[in-house]
Amino acid sequence: MGYLSLSGKSHNIANNNGKRKPPILIIFVSAIIIIASLITLLPAAKKNRSKRWQTIRPPHEVSAMVGKGNVIWAGGRDGVYKIDKDTGEMLAELKCDIPLSYVRALLFDPSGLLWIAHFSGLSSYDGTACKTYSKTDGLPDERVNALYLDRSGRLWIGTWAGAAVYDGKGFSKFLPVSRLADEMVNVIMEDSSGGMWFGSYTAPNGGLSCCKNGQCRHFTVKEGLPHNNITSLLETADGELWVGTGFVDKGGAVRFIKSENGWSLAGSLSKNDGLAGNKVRYIYQDKKGDVWYSSEYDGIAIRSNKRWKIVTVDDGLSDNEVKVMLEDSNGSLWLGTRDGITKITQKELEEISLR
């Protein structure tokens, strides 16, 4: 007769016919159960291994953030949320005249209006109520990807069917879409010389356009871009222009320099050069001058004085895909990710640079 001891008790493992069940079967079934349990727990085990940095959820997926006063506004797949800047406490979800979803950009204009770009139009919020604009109001498309406020105070809107400008009274379309590298405008930026940059996200087509005085110059993989999907644009304090590109595990960060003849592509960075991953999701320069390059799957690479530091979920990120970054008036850095917000205080930022 065979017995199996569990918690100090003996149990008969013979079947009704008096035949023993093979011990190997029990071991095999137990192993399957253990492996299945580990697989189920794996995603949770991979995230937030370090609790040094504050994680804020909800919201979960975050693609846009903007700060004003003591509030950080965060937008993403599930709408827009108000968060206390000092405590990280989620204060409220913004309710508009229509449900907000897949929010891609947030911006305050000089009058104090909060502008919200989302996949059902463009909404403005005056602190009391929302007003949503659509194609009937002059938008090229109701799927709005990008917002940008230029030095003259004009609001630029990037959509799936071109770009528009809002002058406080109405919308006017910027150039025929045929003048841009692609009609889908994913990101917008004005450079220090007054040129407007437009990036698309429709590879294998698409690319980057720099427009000034009615003339546009295009950059694609033919001109040296690592990828035609443009994810982010940044002009640094020292006058370099950085462009994030890529899809899944392909892409890189491209550096442009300015001369008398305009901007020219001066090189690119990949994972082999120090990036966390080849696809660059977002590029940000903090107040110290360090440049942060986030990736799709592998965390963030920080470039400081020609040295690199990579931070991931092991360091405290709520997720390895960081989609947007914001530094508040306290010196804390807010990182919007695929799963929550990571808040790093000024003291913790200084510790990163010292390691």
C-alpha positions in Angstrom: 0.0 0.0 0.0 1.4 3.5 -0.9 1.1 6.7 1.1 1.7 10.4 0.5 2.4 12.6 3.4 0.9 16.1 3.3 1.2 18.4 6.4 2.1 15.5 8.6 -0.9 13.4 7.6 -0.8 10.1 5.7 -3.2 9.6 2.8 -3.9 6.4 0.9 -3.2 6.9 -2.8 -4.5 3.6 -4.0 -7.4 3.6 -6.4 -10.7 1.7 -5.9 -9.1 -1.4 -7.5 -6.3 -1.4 -5.0 -3.8 -0.4 -7.7 -1.2 2.3 -6.9 -1.2 5.5 -8.9 2.3 6.1 -10.4 4.1 8.6 -8.2 5.6 10.1 -11.4 2.1 11.3 -12.4 1.6 13.1 -9.1 5.0 14.8 -9.5 4.1 15.8 -13.1 0.7 17.3 -12.2 2.2 19.2 -9.2 4.9 20.6 -11.5 2.3 21.8 -14.0 0.3 23.5 -11.3 3.4 25.3 -9.9 4.6 26.4 -13.4 1.1 27.7 -14.2 1.0 29.7 -11.0 4.4 31.2 -11.7 3.3 32.2 -15.2 0.1 33.9 -13.9 2.1 35.9 -11.3 5.0 36.8 -13.7 3.6 40.1 -15.0 3.0 41.4 -11.5 6.4 40.2 -10.4 8.1 42.1 -13.1 6.6 45.5 -12.3 7.5 47.8 -9.5 10.3 45.6 -8.0 11.6 48.7 -6.4 9.2 50.9 -4.3 11.6 53.9 -4.2 9.5 55.9 -6.5 5.8 56.7 -6.2 3.3 54.9 -8.5 0.0 56.5 -9.2 -3.0 54.4 -10.5 -5.5 55.3 -11.8 -5.0 56.5 -14.4 -3.5 53.5 -16.2 -2.4 54.2 -19.8 -1.1 57.8 -19.9 -0.1 59.5 -23.1 -0.4 63.2 -22.1 0.3 65.4 -19.1 0.2 69.1 -18.3 0.6 70.9 -15.0 -1.1 74.1 -13.6 -1.0 75.3 -10.1 -1.2 72.4 -7.7 -2.7 70.0 -10.2 -1.2 67.6 -12.7 -3.7 66.8 -15.5 -3.1 63.3 -17.1 -4.9 61.9 -20.1 -4.9 58.6 -21.9 -7.1 55.7 -23.0 -9.7 56.2 -20.2 -10.0 60.0 -20.2 -8.5 62.9 -18.2 -7.7 62.9 -14.5 -6.8 65.6 -12.0 -3.9 64.6 -9.6 -2.6 66.5 -6.6 0.9 67.7 -7.5 2.3 67.3 -3.9 0.7 64.1 -2.7 0.1 62.2 -6.0 -3.5 61.6 -4.9 -6.1 61.2 -7.8 -8.6 64.0 -7.2 -11.2 63.5 -9.9 -11.9 62.4 -13.4 -12.9 65.2 -15.8 -16.4 64.9 -17.2 -16.9 66.6 -20.6 -19.9 67.1 -22.9 -18.9 63.8 -24.6 -17.0 60.8 -23.2 -13.2 61.3 -23.5 -11.1 58.4 -24.7 -7.7 57.9 -26.2 -6.5 61.3 -25.1 -3.3 62.1 -27.0 -2.3 65.6 -25.9 -3.2 68.2 -23.2 -2.3 71.9 -23.3 -3.2 75.2 -21.5 -3.5 78.3 -23.7 -2.7 81.8 -22.4 -6.3 82.4 -21.5 -6.4 79.4 -19.2 -8.4 77.1 -21.4 -7.4 73.4 -21.1 -7.3 71.9 -24.6 -7.8 68.1 -25.0 -6.9 66.2 -28.1 -8.6 62.8 -28.4 -10.0 60.4 -30.9 -13.5 62.0 -31.0 -12.4 65.6 -31.6 -10.8 68.5 -29.8 -12.3 69.7 -26.5 -11.7 72.8 -24.5 -12.4 73.1 -20.7 -12.8 76.4 -19.0 -12.9 75.1 -15.4 -16.6 74.6 -15.5 -17.7 73.0 -18.7 -16.3 71.5 -21.9 -16.9 72.4 -25.5 -16.0 69.9 -28.2 -15.1 70.7 -31.8 -15.4 68.4 -34.8 -15.0 68.5 -38.6 -18.1 70.7 -38.9 -16.2 73.4 -36.9 -13.2 73.3 -39.4 -11.0 70.5 -38.0 -9.4 68.4 -40.8 -10.3 65.2 -38.9 -11.8 64.3 -35.6 -9.0 62.0 -34.7 -6.7 64.5 -33.0 -3.1 63.4 -32.2 -1.1 66.5 -31.3 -1.3 70.1 -29.9 1.3 72.8 -29.9 1.3 76.5 -28.8 3.7 78.6 -30.9 5.5 81.7 -29.8 2.8 84.0 -31.2 0.1 82.2 -29.2 -1.5 80.3 -32.0 -2.7 76.8 -31.2 -1.7 74.1 -33.7 -3.7 70.9 -34.1 -2.3 67.7 -35.7 -4.9 65.2 -37.0 -5.1 62.1 -39.2 -5.9 64.4 -42.2 -3.4 67.2 -41.8 -2.7 70.2 -39.5 -4.9 73.1 -38.5 -4.3 76.4 -36.7 -6.8 78.0 -34.2 -6.6 81.8 -33.8 -9.1 82.2 -31.0 -12.0 82.5 -33.4 -11.9 79.5 -35.8 -9.7 76.8 -37.4 -7.8 77.2 -40.7 -6.1 74.3 -42.4 -2.3 74.6 -42.7 -1.2 74.0 -46.3 -2.6 71.3 -48.5 -1.8 67.9 -47.1 0.1 67.1 -50.3 2.8 69.6 -49.1 3.6 67.5 -46.0 5.5 64.2 -45.9 2.2 62.6 -45.0 -1.3 63.8 -44.1 -1.3 62.0 -40.8 0.3 64.5 -38.3 1.4 62.7 -35.1 3.7 65.4 -33.5 4.2 69.2 -34.0 7.0 71.5 -32.8 8.3 75.0 -33.6 12.1 75.4 -33.7 14.0 78.4 -32.5 14.2 79.9 -36.0 10.5 79.8 -36.5 10.2 76.6 -38.6 7.3 74.3 -37.9 8.0 70.5 -37.8 5.4 67.9 -38.5 6.0 64.1 -37.9 3.8 61.3 -39.1 3.2 57.7 -37.9 2.3 55.8 -41.0 5.4 53.8 -42.0 6.4 52.6 -44.5 5.2 56.0 -45.7 5.4 59.2 -43.7 8.4 60.8 -42.2 9.2 64.4 -41.1 8.5 67.8 -42.6 10.1 71.1 -41.7 8.1 74.1 -43.1 8.9 77.8 -43.1 7.6 80.6 -45.3 5.3 78.3 -47.2 8.1 75.9 -48.2 8.5 72.4 -46.7 11.6 70.1 -46.6 11.0 66.4 -46.0 13.2 63.8 -44.2 12.5 60.1 -44.5 14.6 56.9 -44.4 16.0 58.0 -47.8 17.6 61.0 -46.1 18.9 58.9 -43.2 16.1 58.5 -40.7 16.2 55.1 -38.9 12.4 54.8 -39.4 9.5 56.8 -40.9 7.4 56.7 -37.8 8.0 59.9 -35.9 7.2 59.7 -32.2 8.6 62.9 -30.6 10.4 66.2 -31.3 12.7 68.2 -29.0 15.0 71.1 -29.4 17.5 71.1 -26.6 18.9 74.1 -24.7 22.2 73.9 -26.7 20.3 74.2 -30.0 20.3 70.5 -31.1 17.1 69.1 -32.5 16.3 65.5 -31.6 13.7 63.3 -33.3 12.3 60.0 -31.9 11.5 57.3 -34.4 10.5 53.7 -34.6 8.1 50.8 -34.4 8.2 47.8 -32.0 12.0 47.1 -31.9 13.2 49.2 -34.8 14.1 52.9 -34.9 16.4 55.3 -33.1 17.0 58.9 -32.0 18.0 61.3 -34.7 20.1 64.5 -34.1 19.8 67.6 -36.4 22.1 70.6 -36.3 21.4 74.0 -37.6 23.6 76.0 -40.0 23.2 78.9 -42.4 21.6 76.5 -44.9 19.0 75.3 -42.4 18.8 72.0 -40.5 20.7 68.9 -41.5 20.8 65.4 -40.2 24.0 64.9 -38.1 23.6 61.3 -36.9 21.5 58.9 -35.0 21.6 56.8 -31.8 20.5 53.2 -31.4 20.6 50.6 -28.6 24.2 49.9 -29.5 25.0 53.6 -28.7 23.4 53.6 -25.3 19.6 53.7 -25.8 17.4 51.4 -23.7 15.7 50.1 -26.9 15.8 51.0 -30.6 12.3 52.5 -30.8 12.3 55.9 -29.1 9.0 56.6 -27.5 9.6 60.0 -26.1 12.5 62.5 -25.7 12.7 65.0 -22.8 15.3 67.4 -21.4 15.1 68.1 -17.7 16.1 71.3 -15.9 19.6 70.0 -15.2 20.1 69.5 -19.0 20.0 65.7 -19.0 18.2 64.2 -21.9 15.8 61.3 -21.3 15.1 58.8 -24.2 12.2 56.4 -23.4 11.7 53.2 -25.3 8.8 50.9 -26.2 9.7 48.0 -24.0 13.0 48.6 -22.2 12.7 51.6 -20.0 14.6 54.9 -20.3 18.1 55.9 -21.2 19.4 59.1 -19.6 22.3 60.9 -21.2 24.2 63.2 -18.8 27.6 64.6 -19.7 28.2 61.9 -22.3 27.4 59.2 -19.8 24.4 56.9 -19.9 22.1 55.5 -17.3 19.2 53.1 -17.9 16.2 52.9 -15.6 13.5 50.3 -15.7 10.8 48.7 -13.6 13.6 47.3 -11.4 14.3 50.9 -10.4 10.7 51.8 -9.8 9.1 52.6 -13.1 5.4 51.6 -13.2 6.0 50.2 -16.7 8.9 50.1 -19.1 7.0 52.0 -21.8 7.1 55.7 -20.9 5.0 57.8 -23.2 5.2 61.3 -21.8 7.3 63.2 -19.2 6.7 66.4 -17.2 8.8 68.2 -14.6 6.7 70.2 -12.1 7.5 73.4 -10.2 8.8 71.3 -7.2 11.4 69.7 -9.4 9.7 66.3 -9.4 9.6 64.4 -12.7 6.3 62.7 -13.7 6.5 59.8 -16.1 3.3 58.7 -17.9 3.5 55.1 -18.8 1.4 52.3 -20.4 0.4 51.4 -16.8 0.2 54.3 -14.4 2.4 57.3 -13.5 5.8 57.2 -11.9 6.7 60.3 -9.8 10.3 60.9 -9.0 11.1 63.7 -6.5 13.9 66.2 -7.0 16.0 64.4 -4.4 15.5 61.1 -6.1 16.5 62.6 -9.4 19.8 63.8 -7.9 20.4 60.2 -6.6 19.9 58.9 -10.1 22.6 61.2 -11.5 25.0 60.2 -8.7 24.8 56.5 -9.3 
